[in-house]
Amino acid sequence: MNPFRSYMDQALDEARAAAQRGEVPVGAVVVAPGGQVVARAGNRTRELNDPTAHAEMLAIRAACLAQGRERLIGHDLYVTLEPCPMCAAAISAARIARLYYGAADPKSGGVAQGPRIFTHPQCHHVPEVYDGIGAVEAGALLTGFFAGRR
């Protein structure tokens, strides 16, 4: 059995790159069974003029394209911020096996906060969820980004 390896450092790299582009600093990485990174993305909502261009959505889309299927069974998703309800629903639809996220999002979260998408009876797939991975660094990126905007 392989020991646990976190890919949150790569998600944080994507978040930093998003901040450099003027986007909210959120990054995501999709990892296939066996540990191969199949997709990485940072927020691009402003750049693409697309309210759905969250890091998770972009990473899931790219991973599905790379894998040649709409479901990512057995895959892990690392994201620097608790997914919003839209992203949580996409994670469920993609059949992601495990979700690892950094900072909690009391304002817009959809996993442990707000609507708690994975607890709804309409949710057909519930991933294993691990929170707080890289939370301090992810939170600092977000706090610094928004402080600079005020």
N, C-alpha and C positions, 0 to 999 in steps of 0.2 A: 504494500500500500504506500502510495506517495504521500509525503508530508504536505501540509497545507502551504500554499504559496500565494501571497496576495499580489494582485495586479493593480492595486490602488495607486501605486506610484505612477503608473502609465495614465490612469484616469486623471490624476492631479496634473500631469504634464499637459493633457488635453484641456483641462480647466484653465491653466495658465495661458495657453495659446489662445483660448477663447477671450480671456481678459485683454490680451494684447490686441485683439481684433475689435475691442469695444463691446464684446458680448458678455452677458452674465457668466462668470467663470464656473461652468459646470462641465465636467468631462466624463466620458463613459468608455468602457472597454468590454468587448465580448470575447470570451475565452471558450474554445471548443474542448470537449473531453480530451484529456491528454495534455492540456496546457498550452495549446497554440492560440495566440491572439489572432482572431479572424477579422476583427473590426475595432476601430477606435474613432471617437468623434468628440467634438466640443460643441457647445451651443452655437447656432448660426441663424437664429431667428431674424436678426436685423440684416445680416448680410444677404440672406435669401428672401427677405420679406415674406417669411413663412412662420406663422405662429406655432406650427407643429415641428419646427426644426430644432427640437430639444436634443441634447446630446444623446439621450437614450434612444430616441426615435431614429436618429441618423445612424447610430451604431447598429441597432437592430436591423434596419433596412439594408445596410451594407453587409452585415453578417448573413442575412437571408440570401442576398444576391450572391455572395461568395460561396455559400454552401449549396446554392441551387434549390432551395426549398423555403417554404413559408414558416416552418417550425424549427426551432433551435433546441430540440430535445437534448438534454444532457449538458447544455451550455451554461456558463456562468456570466453574469453581468455585474461589473463593478462600476459604480457611479458615485461621484463626489457628494451629491446632495440627494436627500430622500426624493424619490420620484413623485411627480404630481399625479393626479388621478388619470390623466390621459396616458401618461407613460406607464403607469401601473397596469392599466388595461392592456396596453400593447405588450408588456412583459408577460402577462397572462396569456394573451392570444398567441404569442410566439412560443409559448411553453418553455420559457427559460427555467432551468432547474434550480439555480441558486442566485439570489440577489444579494450583493454586498454593497452597502452604501455608507457614506461618511457622515456628513452633518444632517441632523434632523431639520425639517422645514415646517415649523409651526404654522406659518402663514399659508403655504400652498401645497404641503405634503399630502400624499394620497395613500400612504402605506401605514404608518403608525399614527398619523395625524389625520384630521379632517375625515373624509369619507371611508377611509380604510378599505380600499377596493378589494383586497384579498379576502375580506370577511363576508362579502356579499354573496347571497345564494346564486346570483347570476354569474359569478366568477367561476369559470370552468376549470381553471388550473391555478393552483397556488404554489409559488416557488418557496423554497426554504429562504428565509430572510435573516440576514446578519447585518446589524447596524453598528455605527460607531467606528467603522474601519477608516482610519485617517481623518476622523472627525475634527480634530483640532486644526490640522493644516487646511482642510477644506473650509471650515468655518472662518478661519483667518483670511483666506482668499476672498470669500464672499464679503466679509465685513470690510476689508480694505477696499474692495471694488466699490461698494456702495458708499463708503465714507468719502471716497474720491469724487463721487457724483454729486454729493450734497454741497 
